[in-house]
């Protein structure tokens, strides 16, 4: 065995003893929570301090709750610029039953166009989440003027989960706005 091989063998032996989670480590300790990154639709911000958000993860049916409690300053600043009913990416860690947000960013999507898909849900008769045949779901809100009433509001109120819609939209500084909406079939 060469001197170089001997040195490598000795270094590897000590590294295995010194690195947690390898030989010689205490196996009774639970592993540290890992960071999870998910994308989806930011549904709402709740509670008095705004420390809780609800979020629909891509590929899931149930809306889940995440907390901003303990989030760093840059995450809190980012949240001030992100409005509900838009696509975001969240990095979080599971802390018991609580999902603690570590970072958040708004996902850039197409600024305008026509989106066809299946209604997932309607929120507050103001916006809806739609899942296309292929690709991730997106969210679309009524224009401010439309929120006061009219045919688009009535159509939005009548929509149910599973209805197929075609939405012509444009994006403002907050979110996708519905310019026209049609129920198909």
N, C-alpha and C positions, 0 to 999 in steps of 0.2 A: 504494500500500500504506500502510495507516495505521500509526501508531507502535505501536499495540497488536499488530497482526499481525506486525510486524517483531520485536518482543520475543518473541512466542510462537515464531516461526521460529528465532530464535537459541537460545532455551532448549531447544527440541526437538533442535536439532543437537548442542548440548553434551551433552544427556542421552543421546543415542544413542552418543556416543563414550565417555562415562564409565560406562555400565552394562555390566557383564560379560554376555557372551552376545549382545551386539548388535554393530553395526558397530565395527570397530577392536579387538575382543576377540581373544585368542589362541585359535584354533580347534583347537589340538592338545590342550588340556586336556579331560579327560572330565568330564561333568556330575556334580554332587554326587548321592549316592544319595538317592532320594526316599522319603518316608515312605509306607508301605502300611498300610492298615487292613483287617483280615479278622476274620470271626466264625467260630466253630466250636466243637468239643468239645475241651476240655483233657483229654488222654489220660493223661499220666504226667509225673512229675518224676524226672530221672535224675542220675546221677553223685554222687560223694561230697559235693560242696558244694551240690548242688541247683541248679546253674547252667544246667541244660539241661531243657527241657520238650519233650514231644511233643504234637502238635496236629493235629487233623483239620479242615481248612478246609471250610466249607460248599461243596458242589458238587464236591468233589474226592474221589477214592477212596483216595489214599495219605496216610498219616500222615507228617508232616514234623517235623524237629527245629528248635527255636529256642533261642537262648542268652539268658540273663539276665546274662551276664558284662558288666560295665560299665554295667548299668542303674542309674538314679538311686534314691535312698533311698525315694521315694514308691512307685515301682514294686515294689521289694523288699518294702515294707510291705504293699502290696496283695496280693502273692502269698502272704503268710503267711495271709491270710484266704480264699484260694480253694483249694478242694480238687479233685483230679482227678475226672474224669467229671462235669463241668458245662459249661455254655455260657459262653464268654468272648469278649471282643473284644480283639484284639491290634493295637497299632501297632508296626511294625517297619521297619527299613531293611535292605536287602540289602548285605552287606559281603563281596564275593567270593562264596564258597560258603556263608557264614554269614548266618543271619537273626538280627539283633540286636534284641531287644525294647526298645522305647522306653517303652511304656505298656501297661497291661493293666487290664481291668475285667470283673467278672462281669456277665453279662446277666441281668436279671430275667426270669423266665419264670413261667408259671402255677404256683401253689403246689400245686395238687392237681387230679386229674381222671383221665380215661382217655385213653391215648395208643395209637393203633393204627398199626402200620407194619411195615416190612421190617427185619429184623435186618441191621445192617451188619457188626458183629463183637461177640464176647464177650471181655472182658478179665479174666484171672485167675479165671475162674469166679465172679466177684463182681459185675460190672456189664456192661451191654451198651449199645451205641449203636443207635438205631432211627431210620429215616427214614420219615416219614409220606408218604402219596401226594402231598400238597401241603404245602409249608413246610419249614423247616430241621430237621435231625435233632436228637435230644436223647439224653441218657444217663440211665440208671436203675440204681441199685445195690440189692442185697439189704439187708434190715434186719440189724442186728448179730446178732440171734437166729437169723435164717435162715442166716447164713453158717456155722453149725455143722453144717448138714445138713438133710435133709428134702426134701419134694417140690419146692419152688421151686428148691432148689439143683440137684437132679437134672434138672429141666426146663432150667435155665440151662445146665448142662453139655451137654445134648443139642442145643441150638440151633445152627444153621448159618447162614451168610450166605444171605440170601434168604428165610428163614422169616418168616412173617407172625405177629405177636404182638399181643395186646391187654394193656396194662398199666394197672392201677389203681395210682395212686401218690399220695404226699404228700411234701412237701418239709420237711426239717429244716434245721438251721443249716449243714449241709455240702452236701447234694445231694438229688436226687429219690430217694425210697426206694420200692421195689416193695412194695405191699401184696398184690396178686394179679397173677398172670401166666397167660395162656392162649396156647397155640400154636393158630393158626387153620389149618384145612384140612389 
